[in-house]
Amino acid sequence: MDILTTIIVVVHVAVSLALVVLILLHAGRGGGMSDLFGGGMGPAAMSGSTIVERNLDRLTVVTAVTFAVTTMLLSWLLGS
């Protein structure tokens, strides 16, 4: 059971760092990922979120769910 805990801790740390980076990539009140790659110019800026921003949202949600699952697994494994 010690190996399983170690693997989950490593995954948890990696997911935590990825979640911080993904959240920092999100747009604030203006700008964000789309402006970083030049997507903030032209007609795409007026139509709402771009494909990059939607994919960033999806990736952030998947990472957050993975973070929650690893947190629950660690509390279950280390709680007993």
PyRosetta script that sets phi, psi and omega in degrees:
from pyrosetta import init, pose_from_sequence

init()
pose = pose_from_sequence("MDILTTIIVVVHVAVSLALVVLILLHAGRGGGMSDLFGGGMGPAAMSGSTIVERNLDRLTVVTAVTFAVTTMLLSWLLGS")
pose.set_psi(1, -20.2)
pose.set_omega(1, -179.4)
pose.set_phi(2, -68.9)
pose.set_psi(2, -37.1)
pose.set_omega(2, 178.3)
pose.set_phi(3, -65.9)
pose.set_psi(3, -41.9)
pose.set_omega(3, 179.3)
pose.set_phi(4, -61.7)
pose.set_psi(4, -42.5)
pose.set_omega(4, 178.3)
pose.set_phi(5, -63.3)
pose.set_psi(5, -42.2)
pose.set_omega(5, 179.0)
pose.set_phi(6, -62.5)
pose.set_psi(6, -43.1)
pose.set_omega(6, 179.3)
pose.set_phi(7, -63.3)
pose.set_psi(7, -43.7)
pose.set_omega(7, -178.8)
pose.set_phi(8, -67.3)
pose.set_psi(8, -36.5)
pose.set_omega(8, 177.5)
pose.set_phi(9, -64.7)
pose.set_psi(9, -42.0)
pose.set_omega(9, 178.8)
pose.set_phi(10, -63.7)
pose.set_psi(10, -44.0)
pose.set_omega(10, 177.7)
pose.set_phi(11, -63.6)
pose.set_psi(11, -40.7)
pose.set_omega(11, -179.1)
pose.set_phi(12, -62.4)
pose.set_psi(12, -43.1)
pose.set_omega(12, 179.3)
pose.set_phi(13, -66.1)
pose.set_psi(13, -42.8)
pose.set_omega(13, 179.1)
pose.set_phi(14, -63.4)
pose.set_psi(14, -42.6)
pose.set_omega(14, 179.2)
pose.set_phi(15, -67.6)
pose.set_psi(15, -36.2)
pose.set_omega(15, 178.2)
pose.set_phi(16, -62.1)
pose.set_psi(16, -46.4)
pose.set_omega(16, 178.8)
pose.set_phi(17, -64.9)
pose.set_psi(17, -40.6)
pose.set_omega(17, 178.4)
pose.set_phi(18, -63.9)
pose.set_psi(18, -38.1)
pose.set_omega(18, -179.9)
pose.set_phi(19, -66.3)
pose.set_psi(19, -39.5)
pose.set_omega(19, 177.2)
pose.set_phi(20, -62.7)
pose.set_psi(20, -46.0)
pose.set_omega(20, -179.9)
pose.set_phi(21, -63.4)
pose.set_psi(21, -43.9)
pose.set_omega(21, -179.1)
pose.set_phi(22, -64.6)
pose.set_psi(22, -38.7)
pose.set_omega(22, 178.9)
pose.set_phi(23, -67.6)
pose.set_psi(23, -38.0)
pose.set_omega(23, 178.7)
pose.set_phi(24, -69.4)
pose.set_psi(24, -23.6)
pose.set_omega(24, 177.9)
pose.set_phi(25, -75.7)
pose.set_psi(25, -19.1)
pose.set_omega(25, -178.3)
pose.set_phi(26, -66.4)
pose.set_psi(26, 153.1)
pose.set_omega(26, -180.0)
pose.set_phi(27, -74.2)
pose.set_psi(27, 143.9)
pose.set_omega(27, 173.7)
pose.set_phi(28, -87.7)
pose.set_psi(28, -122.2)
pose.set_omega(28, 178.3)
pose.set_phi(29, -80.6)
pose.set_psi(29, -17.6)
pose.set_omega(29, 177.7)
pose.set_phi(30, -161.2)
pose.set_psi(30, 165.2)
pose.set_omega(30, 178.1)
pose.set_phi(31, 78.1)
pose.set_psi(31, -142.3)
pose.set_omega(31, -179.7)
pose.set_phi(32, 101.7)
pose.set_psi(32, -157.3)
pose.set_omega(32, -174.3)
pose.set_phi(33, -63.4)
pose.set_psi(33, -38.2)
pose.set_omega(33, -176.9)
pose.set_phi(34, -67.8)
pose.set_psi(34, -36.8)
pose.set_omega(34, 177.8)
pose.set_phi(35, -72.7)
pose.set_psi(35, -27.7)
pose.set_omega(35, 179.3)
pose.set_phi(36, -61.9)
pose.set_psi(36, -37.5)
pose.set_omega(36, -178.5)
pose.set_phi(37, -102.5)
pose.set_psi(37, 15.4)
pose.set_omega(37, 176.9)
pose.set_phi(38, 82.3)
pose.set_psi(38, 12.2)
pose.set_omega(38, -178.9)
pose.set_phi(39, -81.8)
pose.set_psi(39, -5.0)
pose.set_omega(39, -178.5)
pose.set_phi(40, -81.0)
pose.set_psi(40, -4.0)
pose.set_omega(40, -179.0)
pose.set_phi(41, -103.6)
pose.set_psi(41, 149.6)
pose.set_omega(41, 174.3)
pose.set_phi(42, 90.6)
pose.set_psi(42, -168.0)
pose.set_omega(42, -174.5)
pose.set_phi(43, -68.9)
pose.set_psi(43, -20.9)
pose.set_omega(43, -180.0)
pose.set_phi(44, -67.2)
pose.set_psi(44, -25.3)
pose.set_omega(44, -179.7)
pose.set_phi(45, -69.9)
pose.set_psi(45, -25.4)
pose.set_omega(45, -177.6)
pose.set_phi(46, -88.3)
pose.set_psi(46, -14.5)
pose.set_omega(46, -172.2)
pose.set_phi(47, -93.0)
pose.set_psi(47, 8.0)
pose.set_omega(47, 179.6)
pose.set_phi(48, 100.7)
pose.set_psi(48, -145.8)
pose.set_omega(48, -175.5)
pose.set_phi(49, -76.3)
pose.set_psi(49, 145.3)
pose.set_omega(49, 179.7)
pose.set_phi(50, -90.2)
pose.set_psi(50, 175.1)
pose.set_omega(50, 179.7)
pose.set_phi(51, -63.3)
pose.set_psi(51, -39.0)
pose.set_omega(51, 179.7)
pose.set_phi(52, -61.9)
pose.set_psi(52, -43.3)
pose.set_omega(52, -179.4)
pose.set_phi(53, -68.1)
pose.set_psi(53, -38.2)
pose.set_omega(53, 177.9)
pose.set_phi(54, -66.5)
pose.set_psi(54, -40.5)
pose.set_omega(54, 177.4)
pose.set_phi(55, -67.4)
pose.set_psi(55, -35.5)
pose.set_omega(55, 175.6)
pose.set_phi(56, -63.9)
pose.set_psi(56, -40.5)
pose.set_omega(56, 176.3)
pose.set_phi(57, -61.2)
pose.set_psi(57, -46.5)
pose.set_omega(57, -179.8)
pose.set_phi(58, -62.6)
pose.set_psi(58, -43.7)
pose.set_omega(58, 179.8)
pose.set_phi(59, -64.7)
pose.set_psi(59, -37.0)
pose.set_omega(59, 177.8)
pose.set_phi(60, -66.5)
pose.set_psi(60, -40.0)
pose.set_omega(60, 178.7)
pose.set_phi(61, -65.4)
pose.set_psi(61, -43.8)
pose.set_omega(61, 179.0)
pose.set_phi(62, -62.8)
pose.set_psi(62, -41.1)
pose.set_omega(62, 178.8)
pose.set_phi(63, -66.5)
pose.set_psi(63, -39.3)
pose.set_omega(63, 178.8)
pose.set_phi(64, -66.1)
pose.set_psi(64, -39.7)
pose.set_omega(64, 177.9)
pose.set_phi(65, -66.1)
pose.set_psi(65, -40.8)
pose.set_omega(65, 177.1)
pose.set_phi(66, -62.9)
pose.set_psi(66, -39.5)
pose.set_omega(66, 176.8)
pose.set_phi(67, -61.9)
pose.set_psi(67, -43.4)
pose.set_omega(67, 179.8)
pose.set_phi(68, -64.6)
pose.set_psi(68, -41.8)
pose.set_omega(68, -179.6)
pose.set_phi(69, -65.5)
pose.set_psi(69, -44.1)
pose.set_omega(69, 179.5)
pose.set_phi(70, -67.6)
pose.set_psi(70, -31.9)
pose.set_omega(70, 176.1)
pose.set_phi(71, -64.4)
pose.set_psi(71, -44.8)
pose.set_omega(71, 178.8)
pose.set_phi(72, -66.2)
pose.set_psi(72, -40.2)
pose.set_omega(72, 178.2)
pose.set_phi(73, -62.7)
pose.set_psi(73, -42.4)
pose.set_omega(73, 179.2)
pose.set_phi(74, -65.7)
pose.set_psi(74, -39.2)
pose.set_omega(74, 178.9)
pose.set_phi(75, -68.2)
pose.set_psi(75, -33.9)
pose.set_omega(75, 177.6)
pose.set_phi(76, -70.9)
pose.set_psi(76, -43.3)
pose.set_omega(76, -179.0)
pose.set_phi(77, -70.7)
pose.set_psi(77, -39.3)
pose.set_omega(77, -176.9)
pose.set_phi(78, -88.6)
pose.set_psi(78, -12.7)
pose.set_omega(78, -179.8)
pose.set_phi(79, -78.9)
pose.set_psi(79, -19.2)
pose.set_omega(79, -177.3)
pose.set_phi(80, -99.6)
pose.dump_pdb("model.pdb")
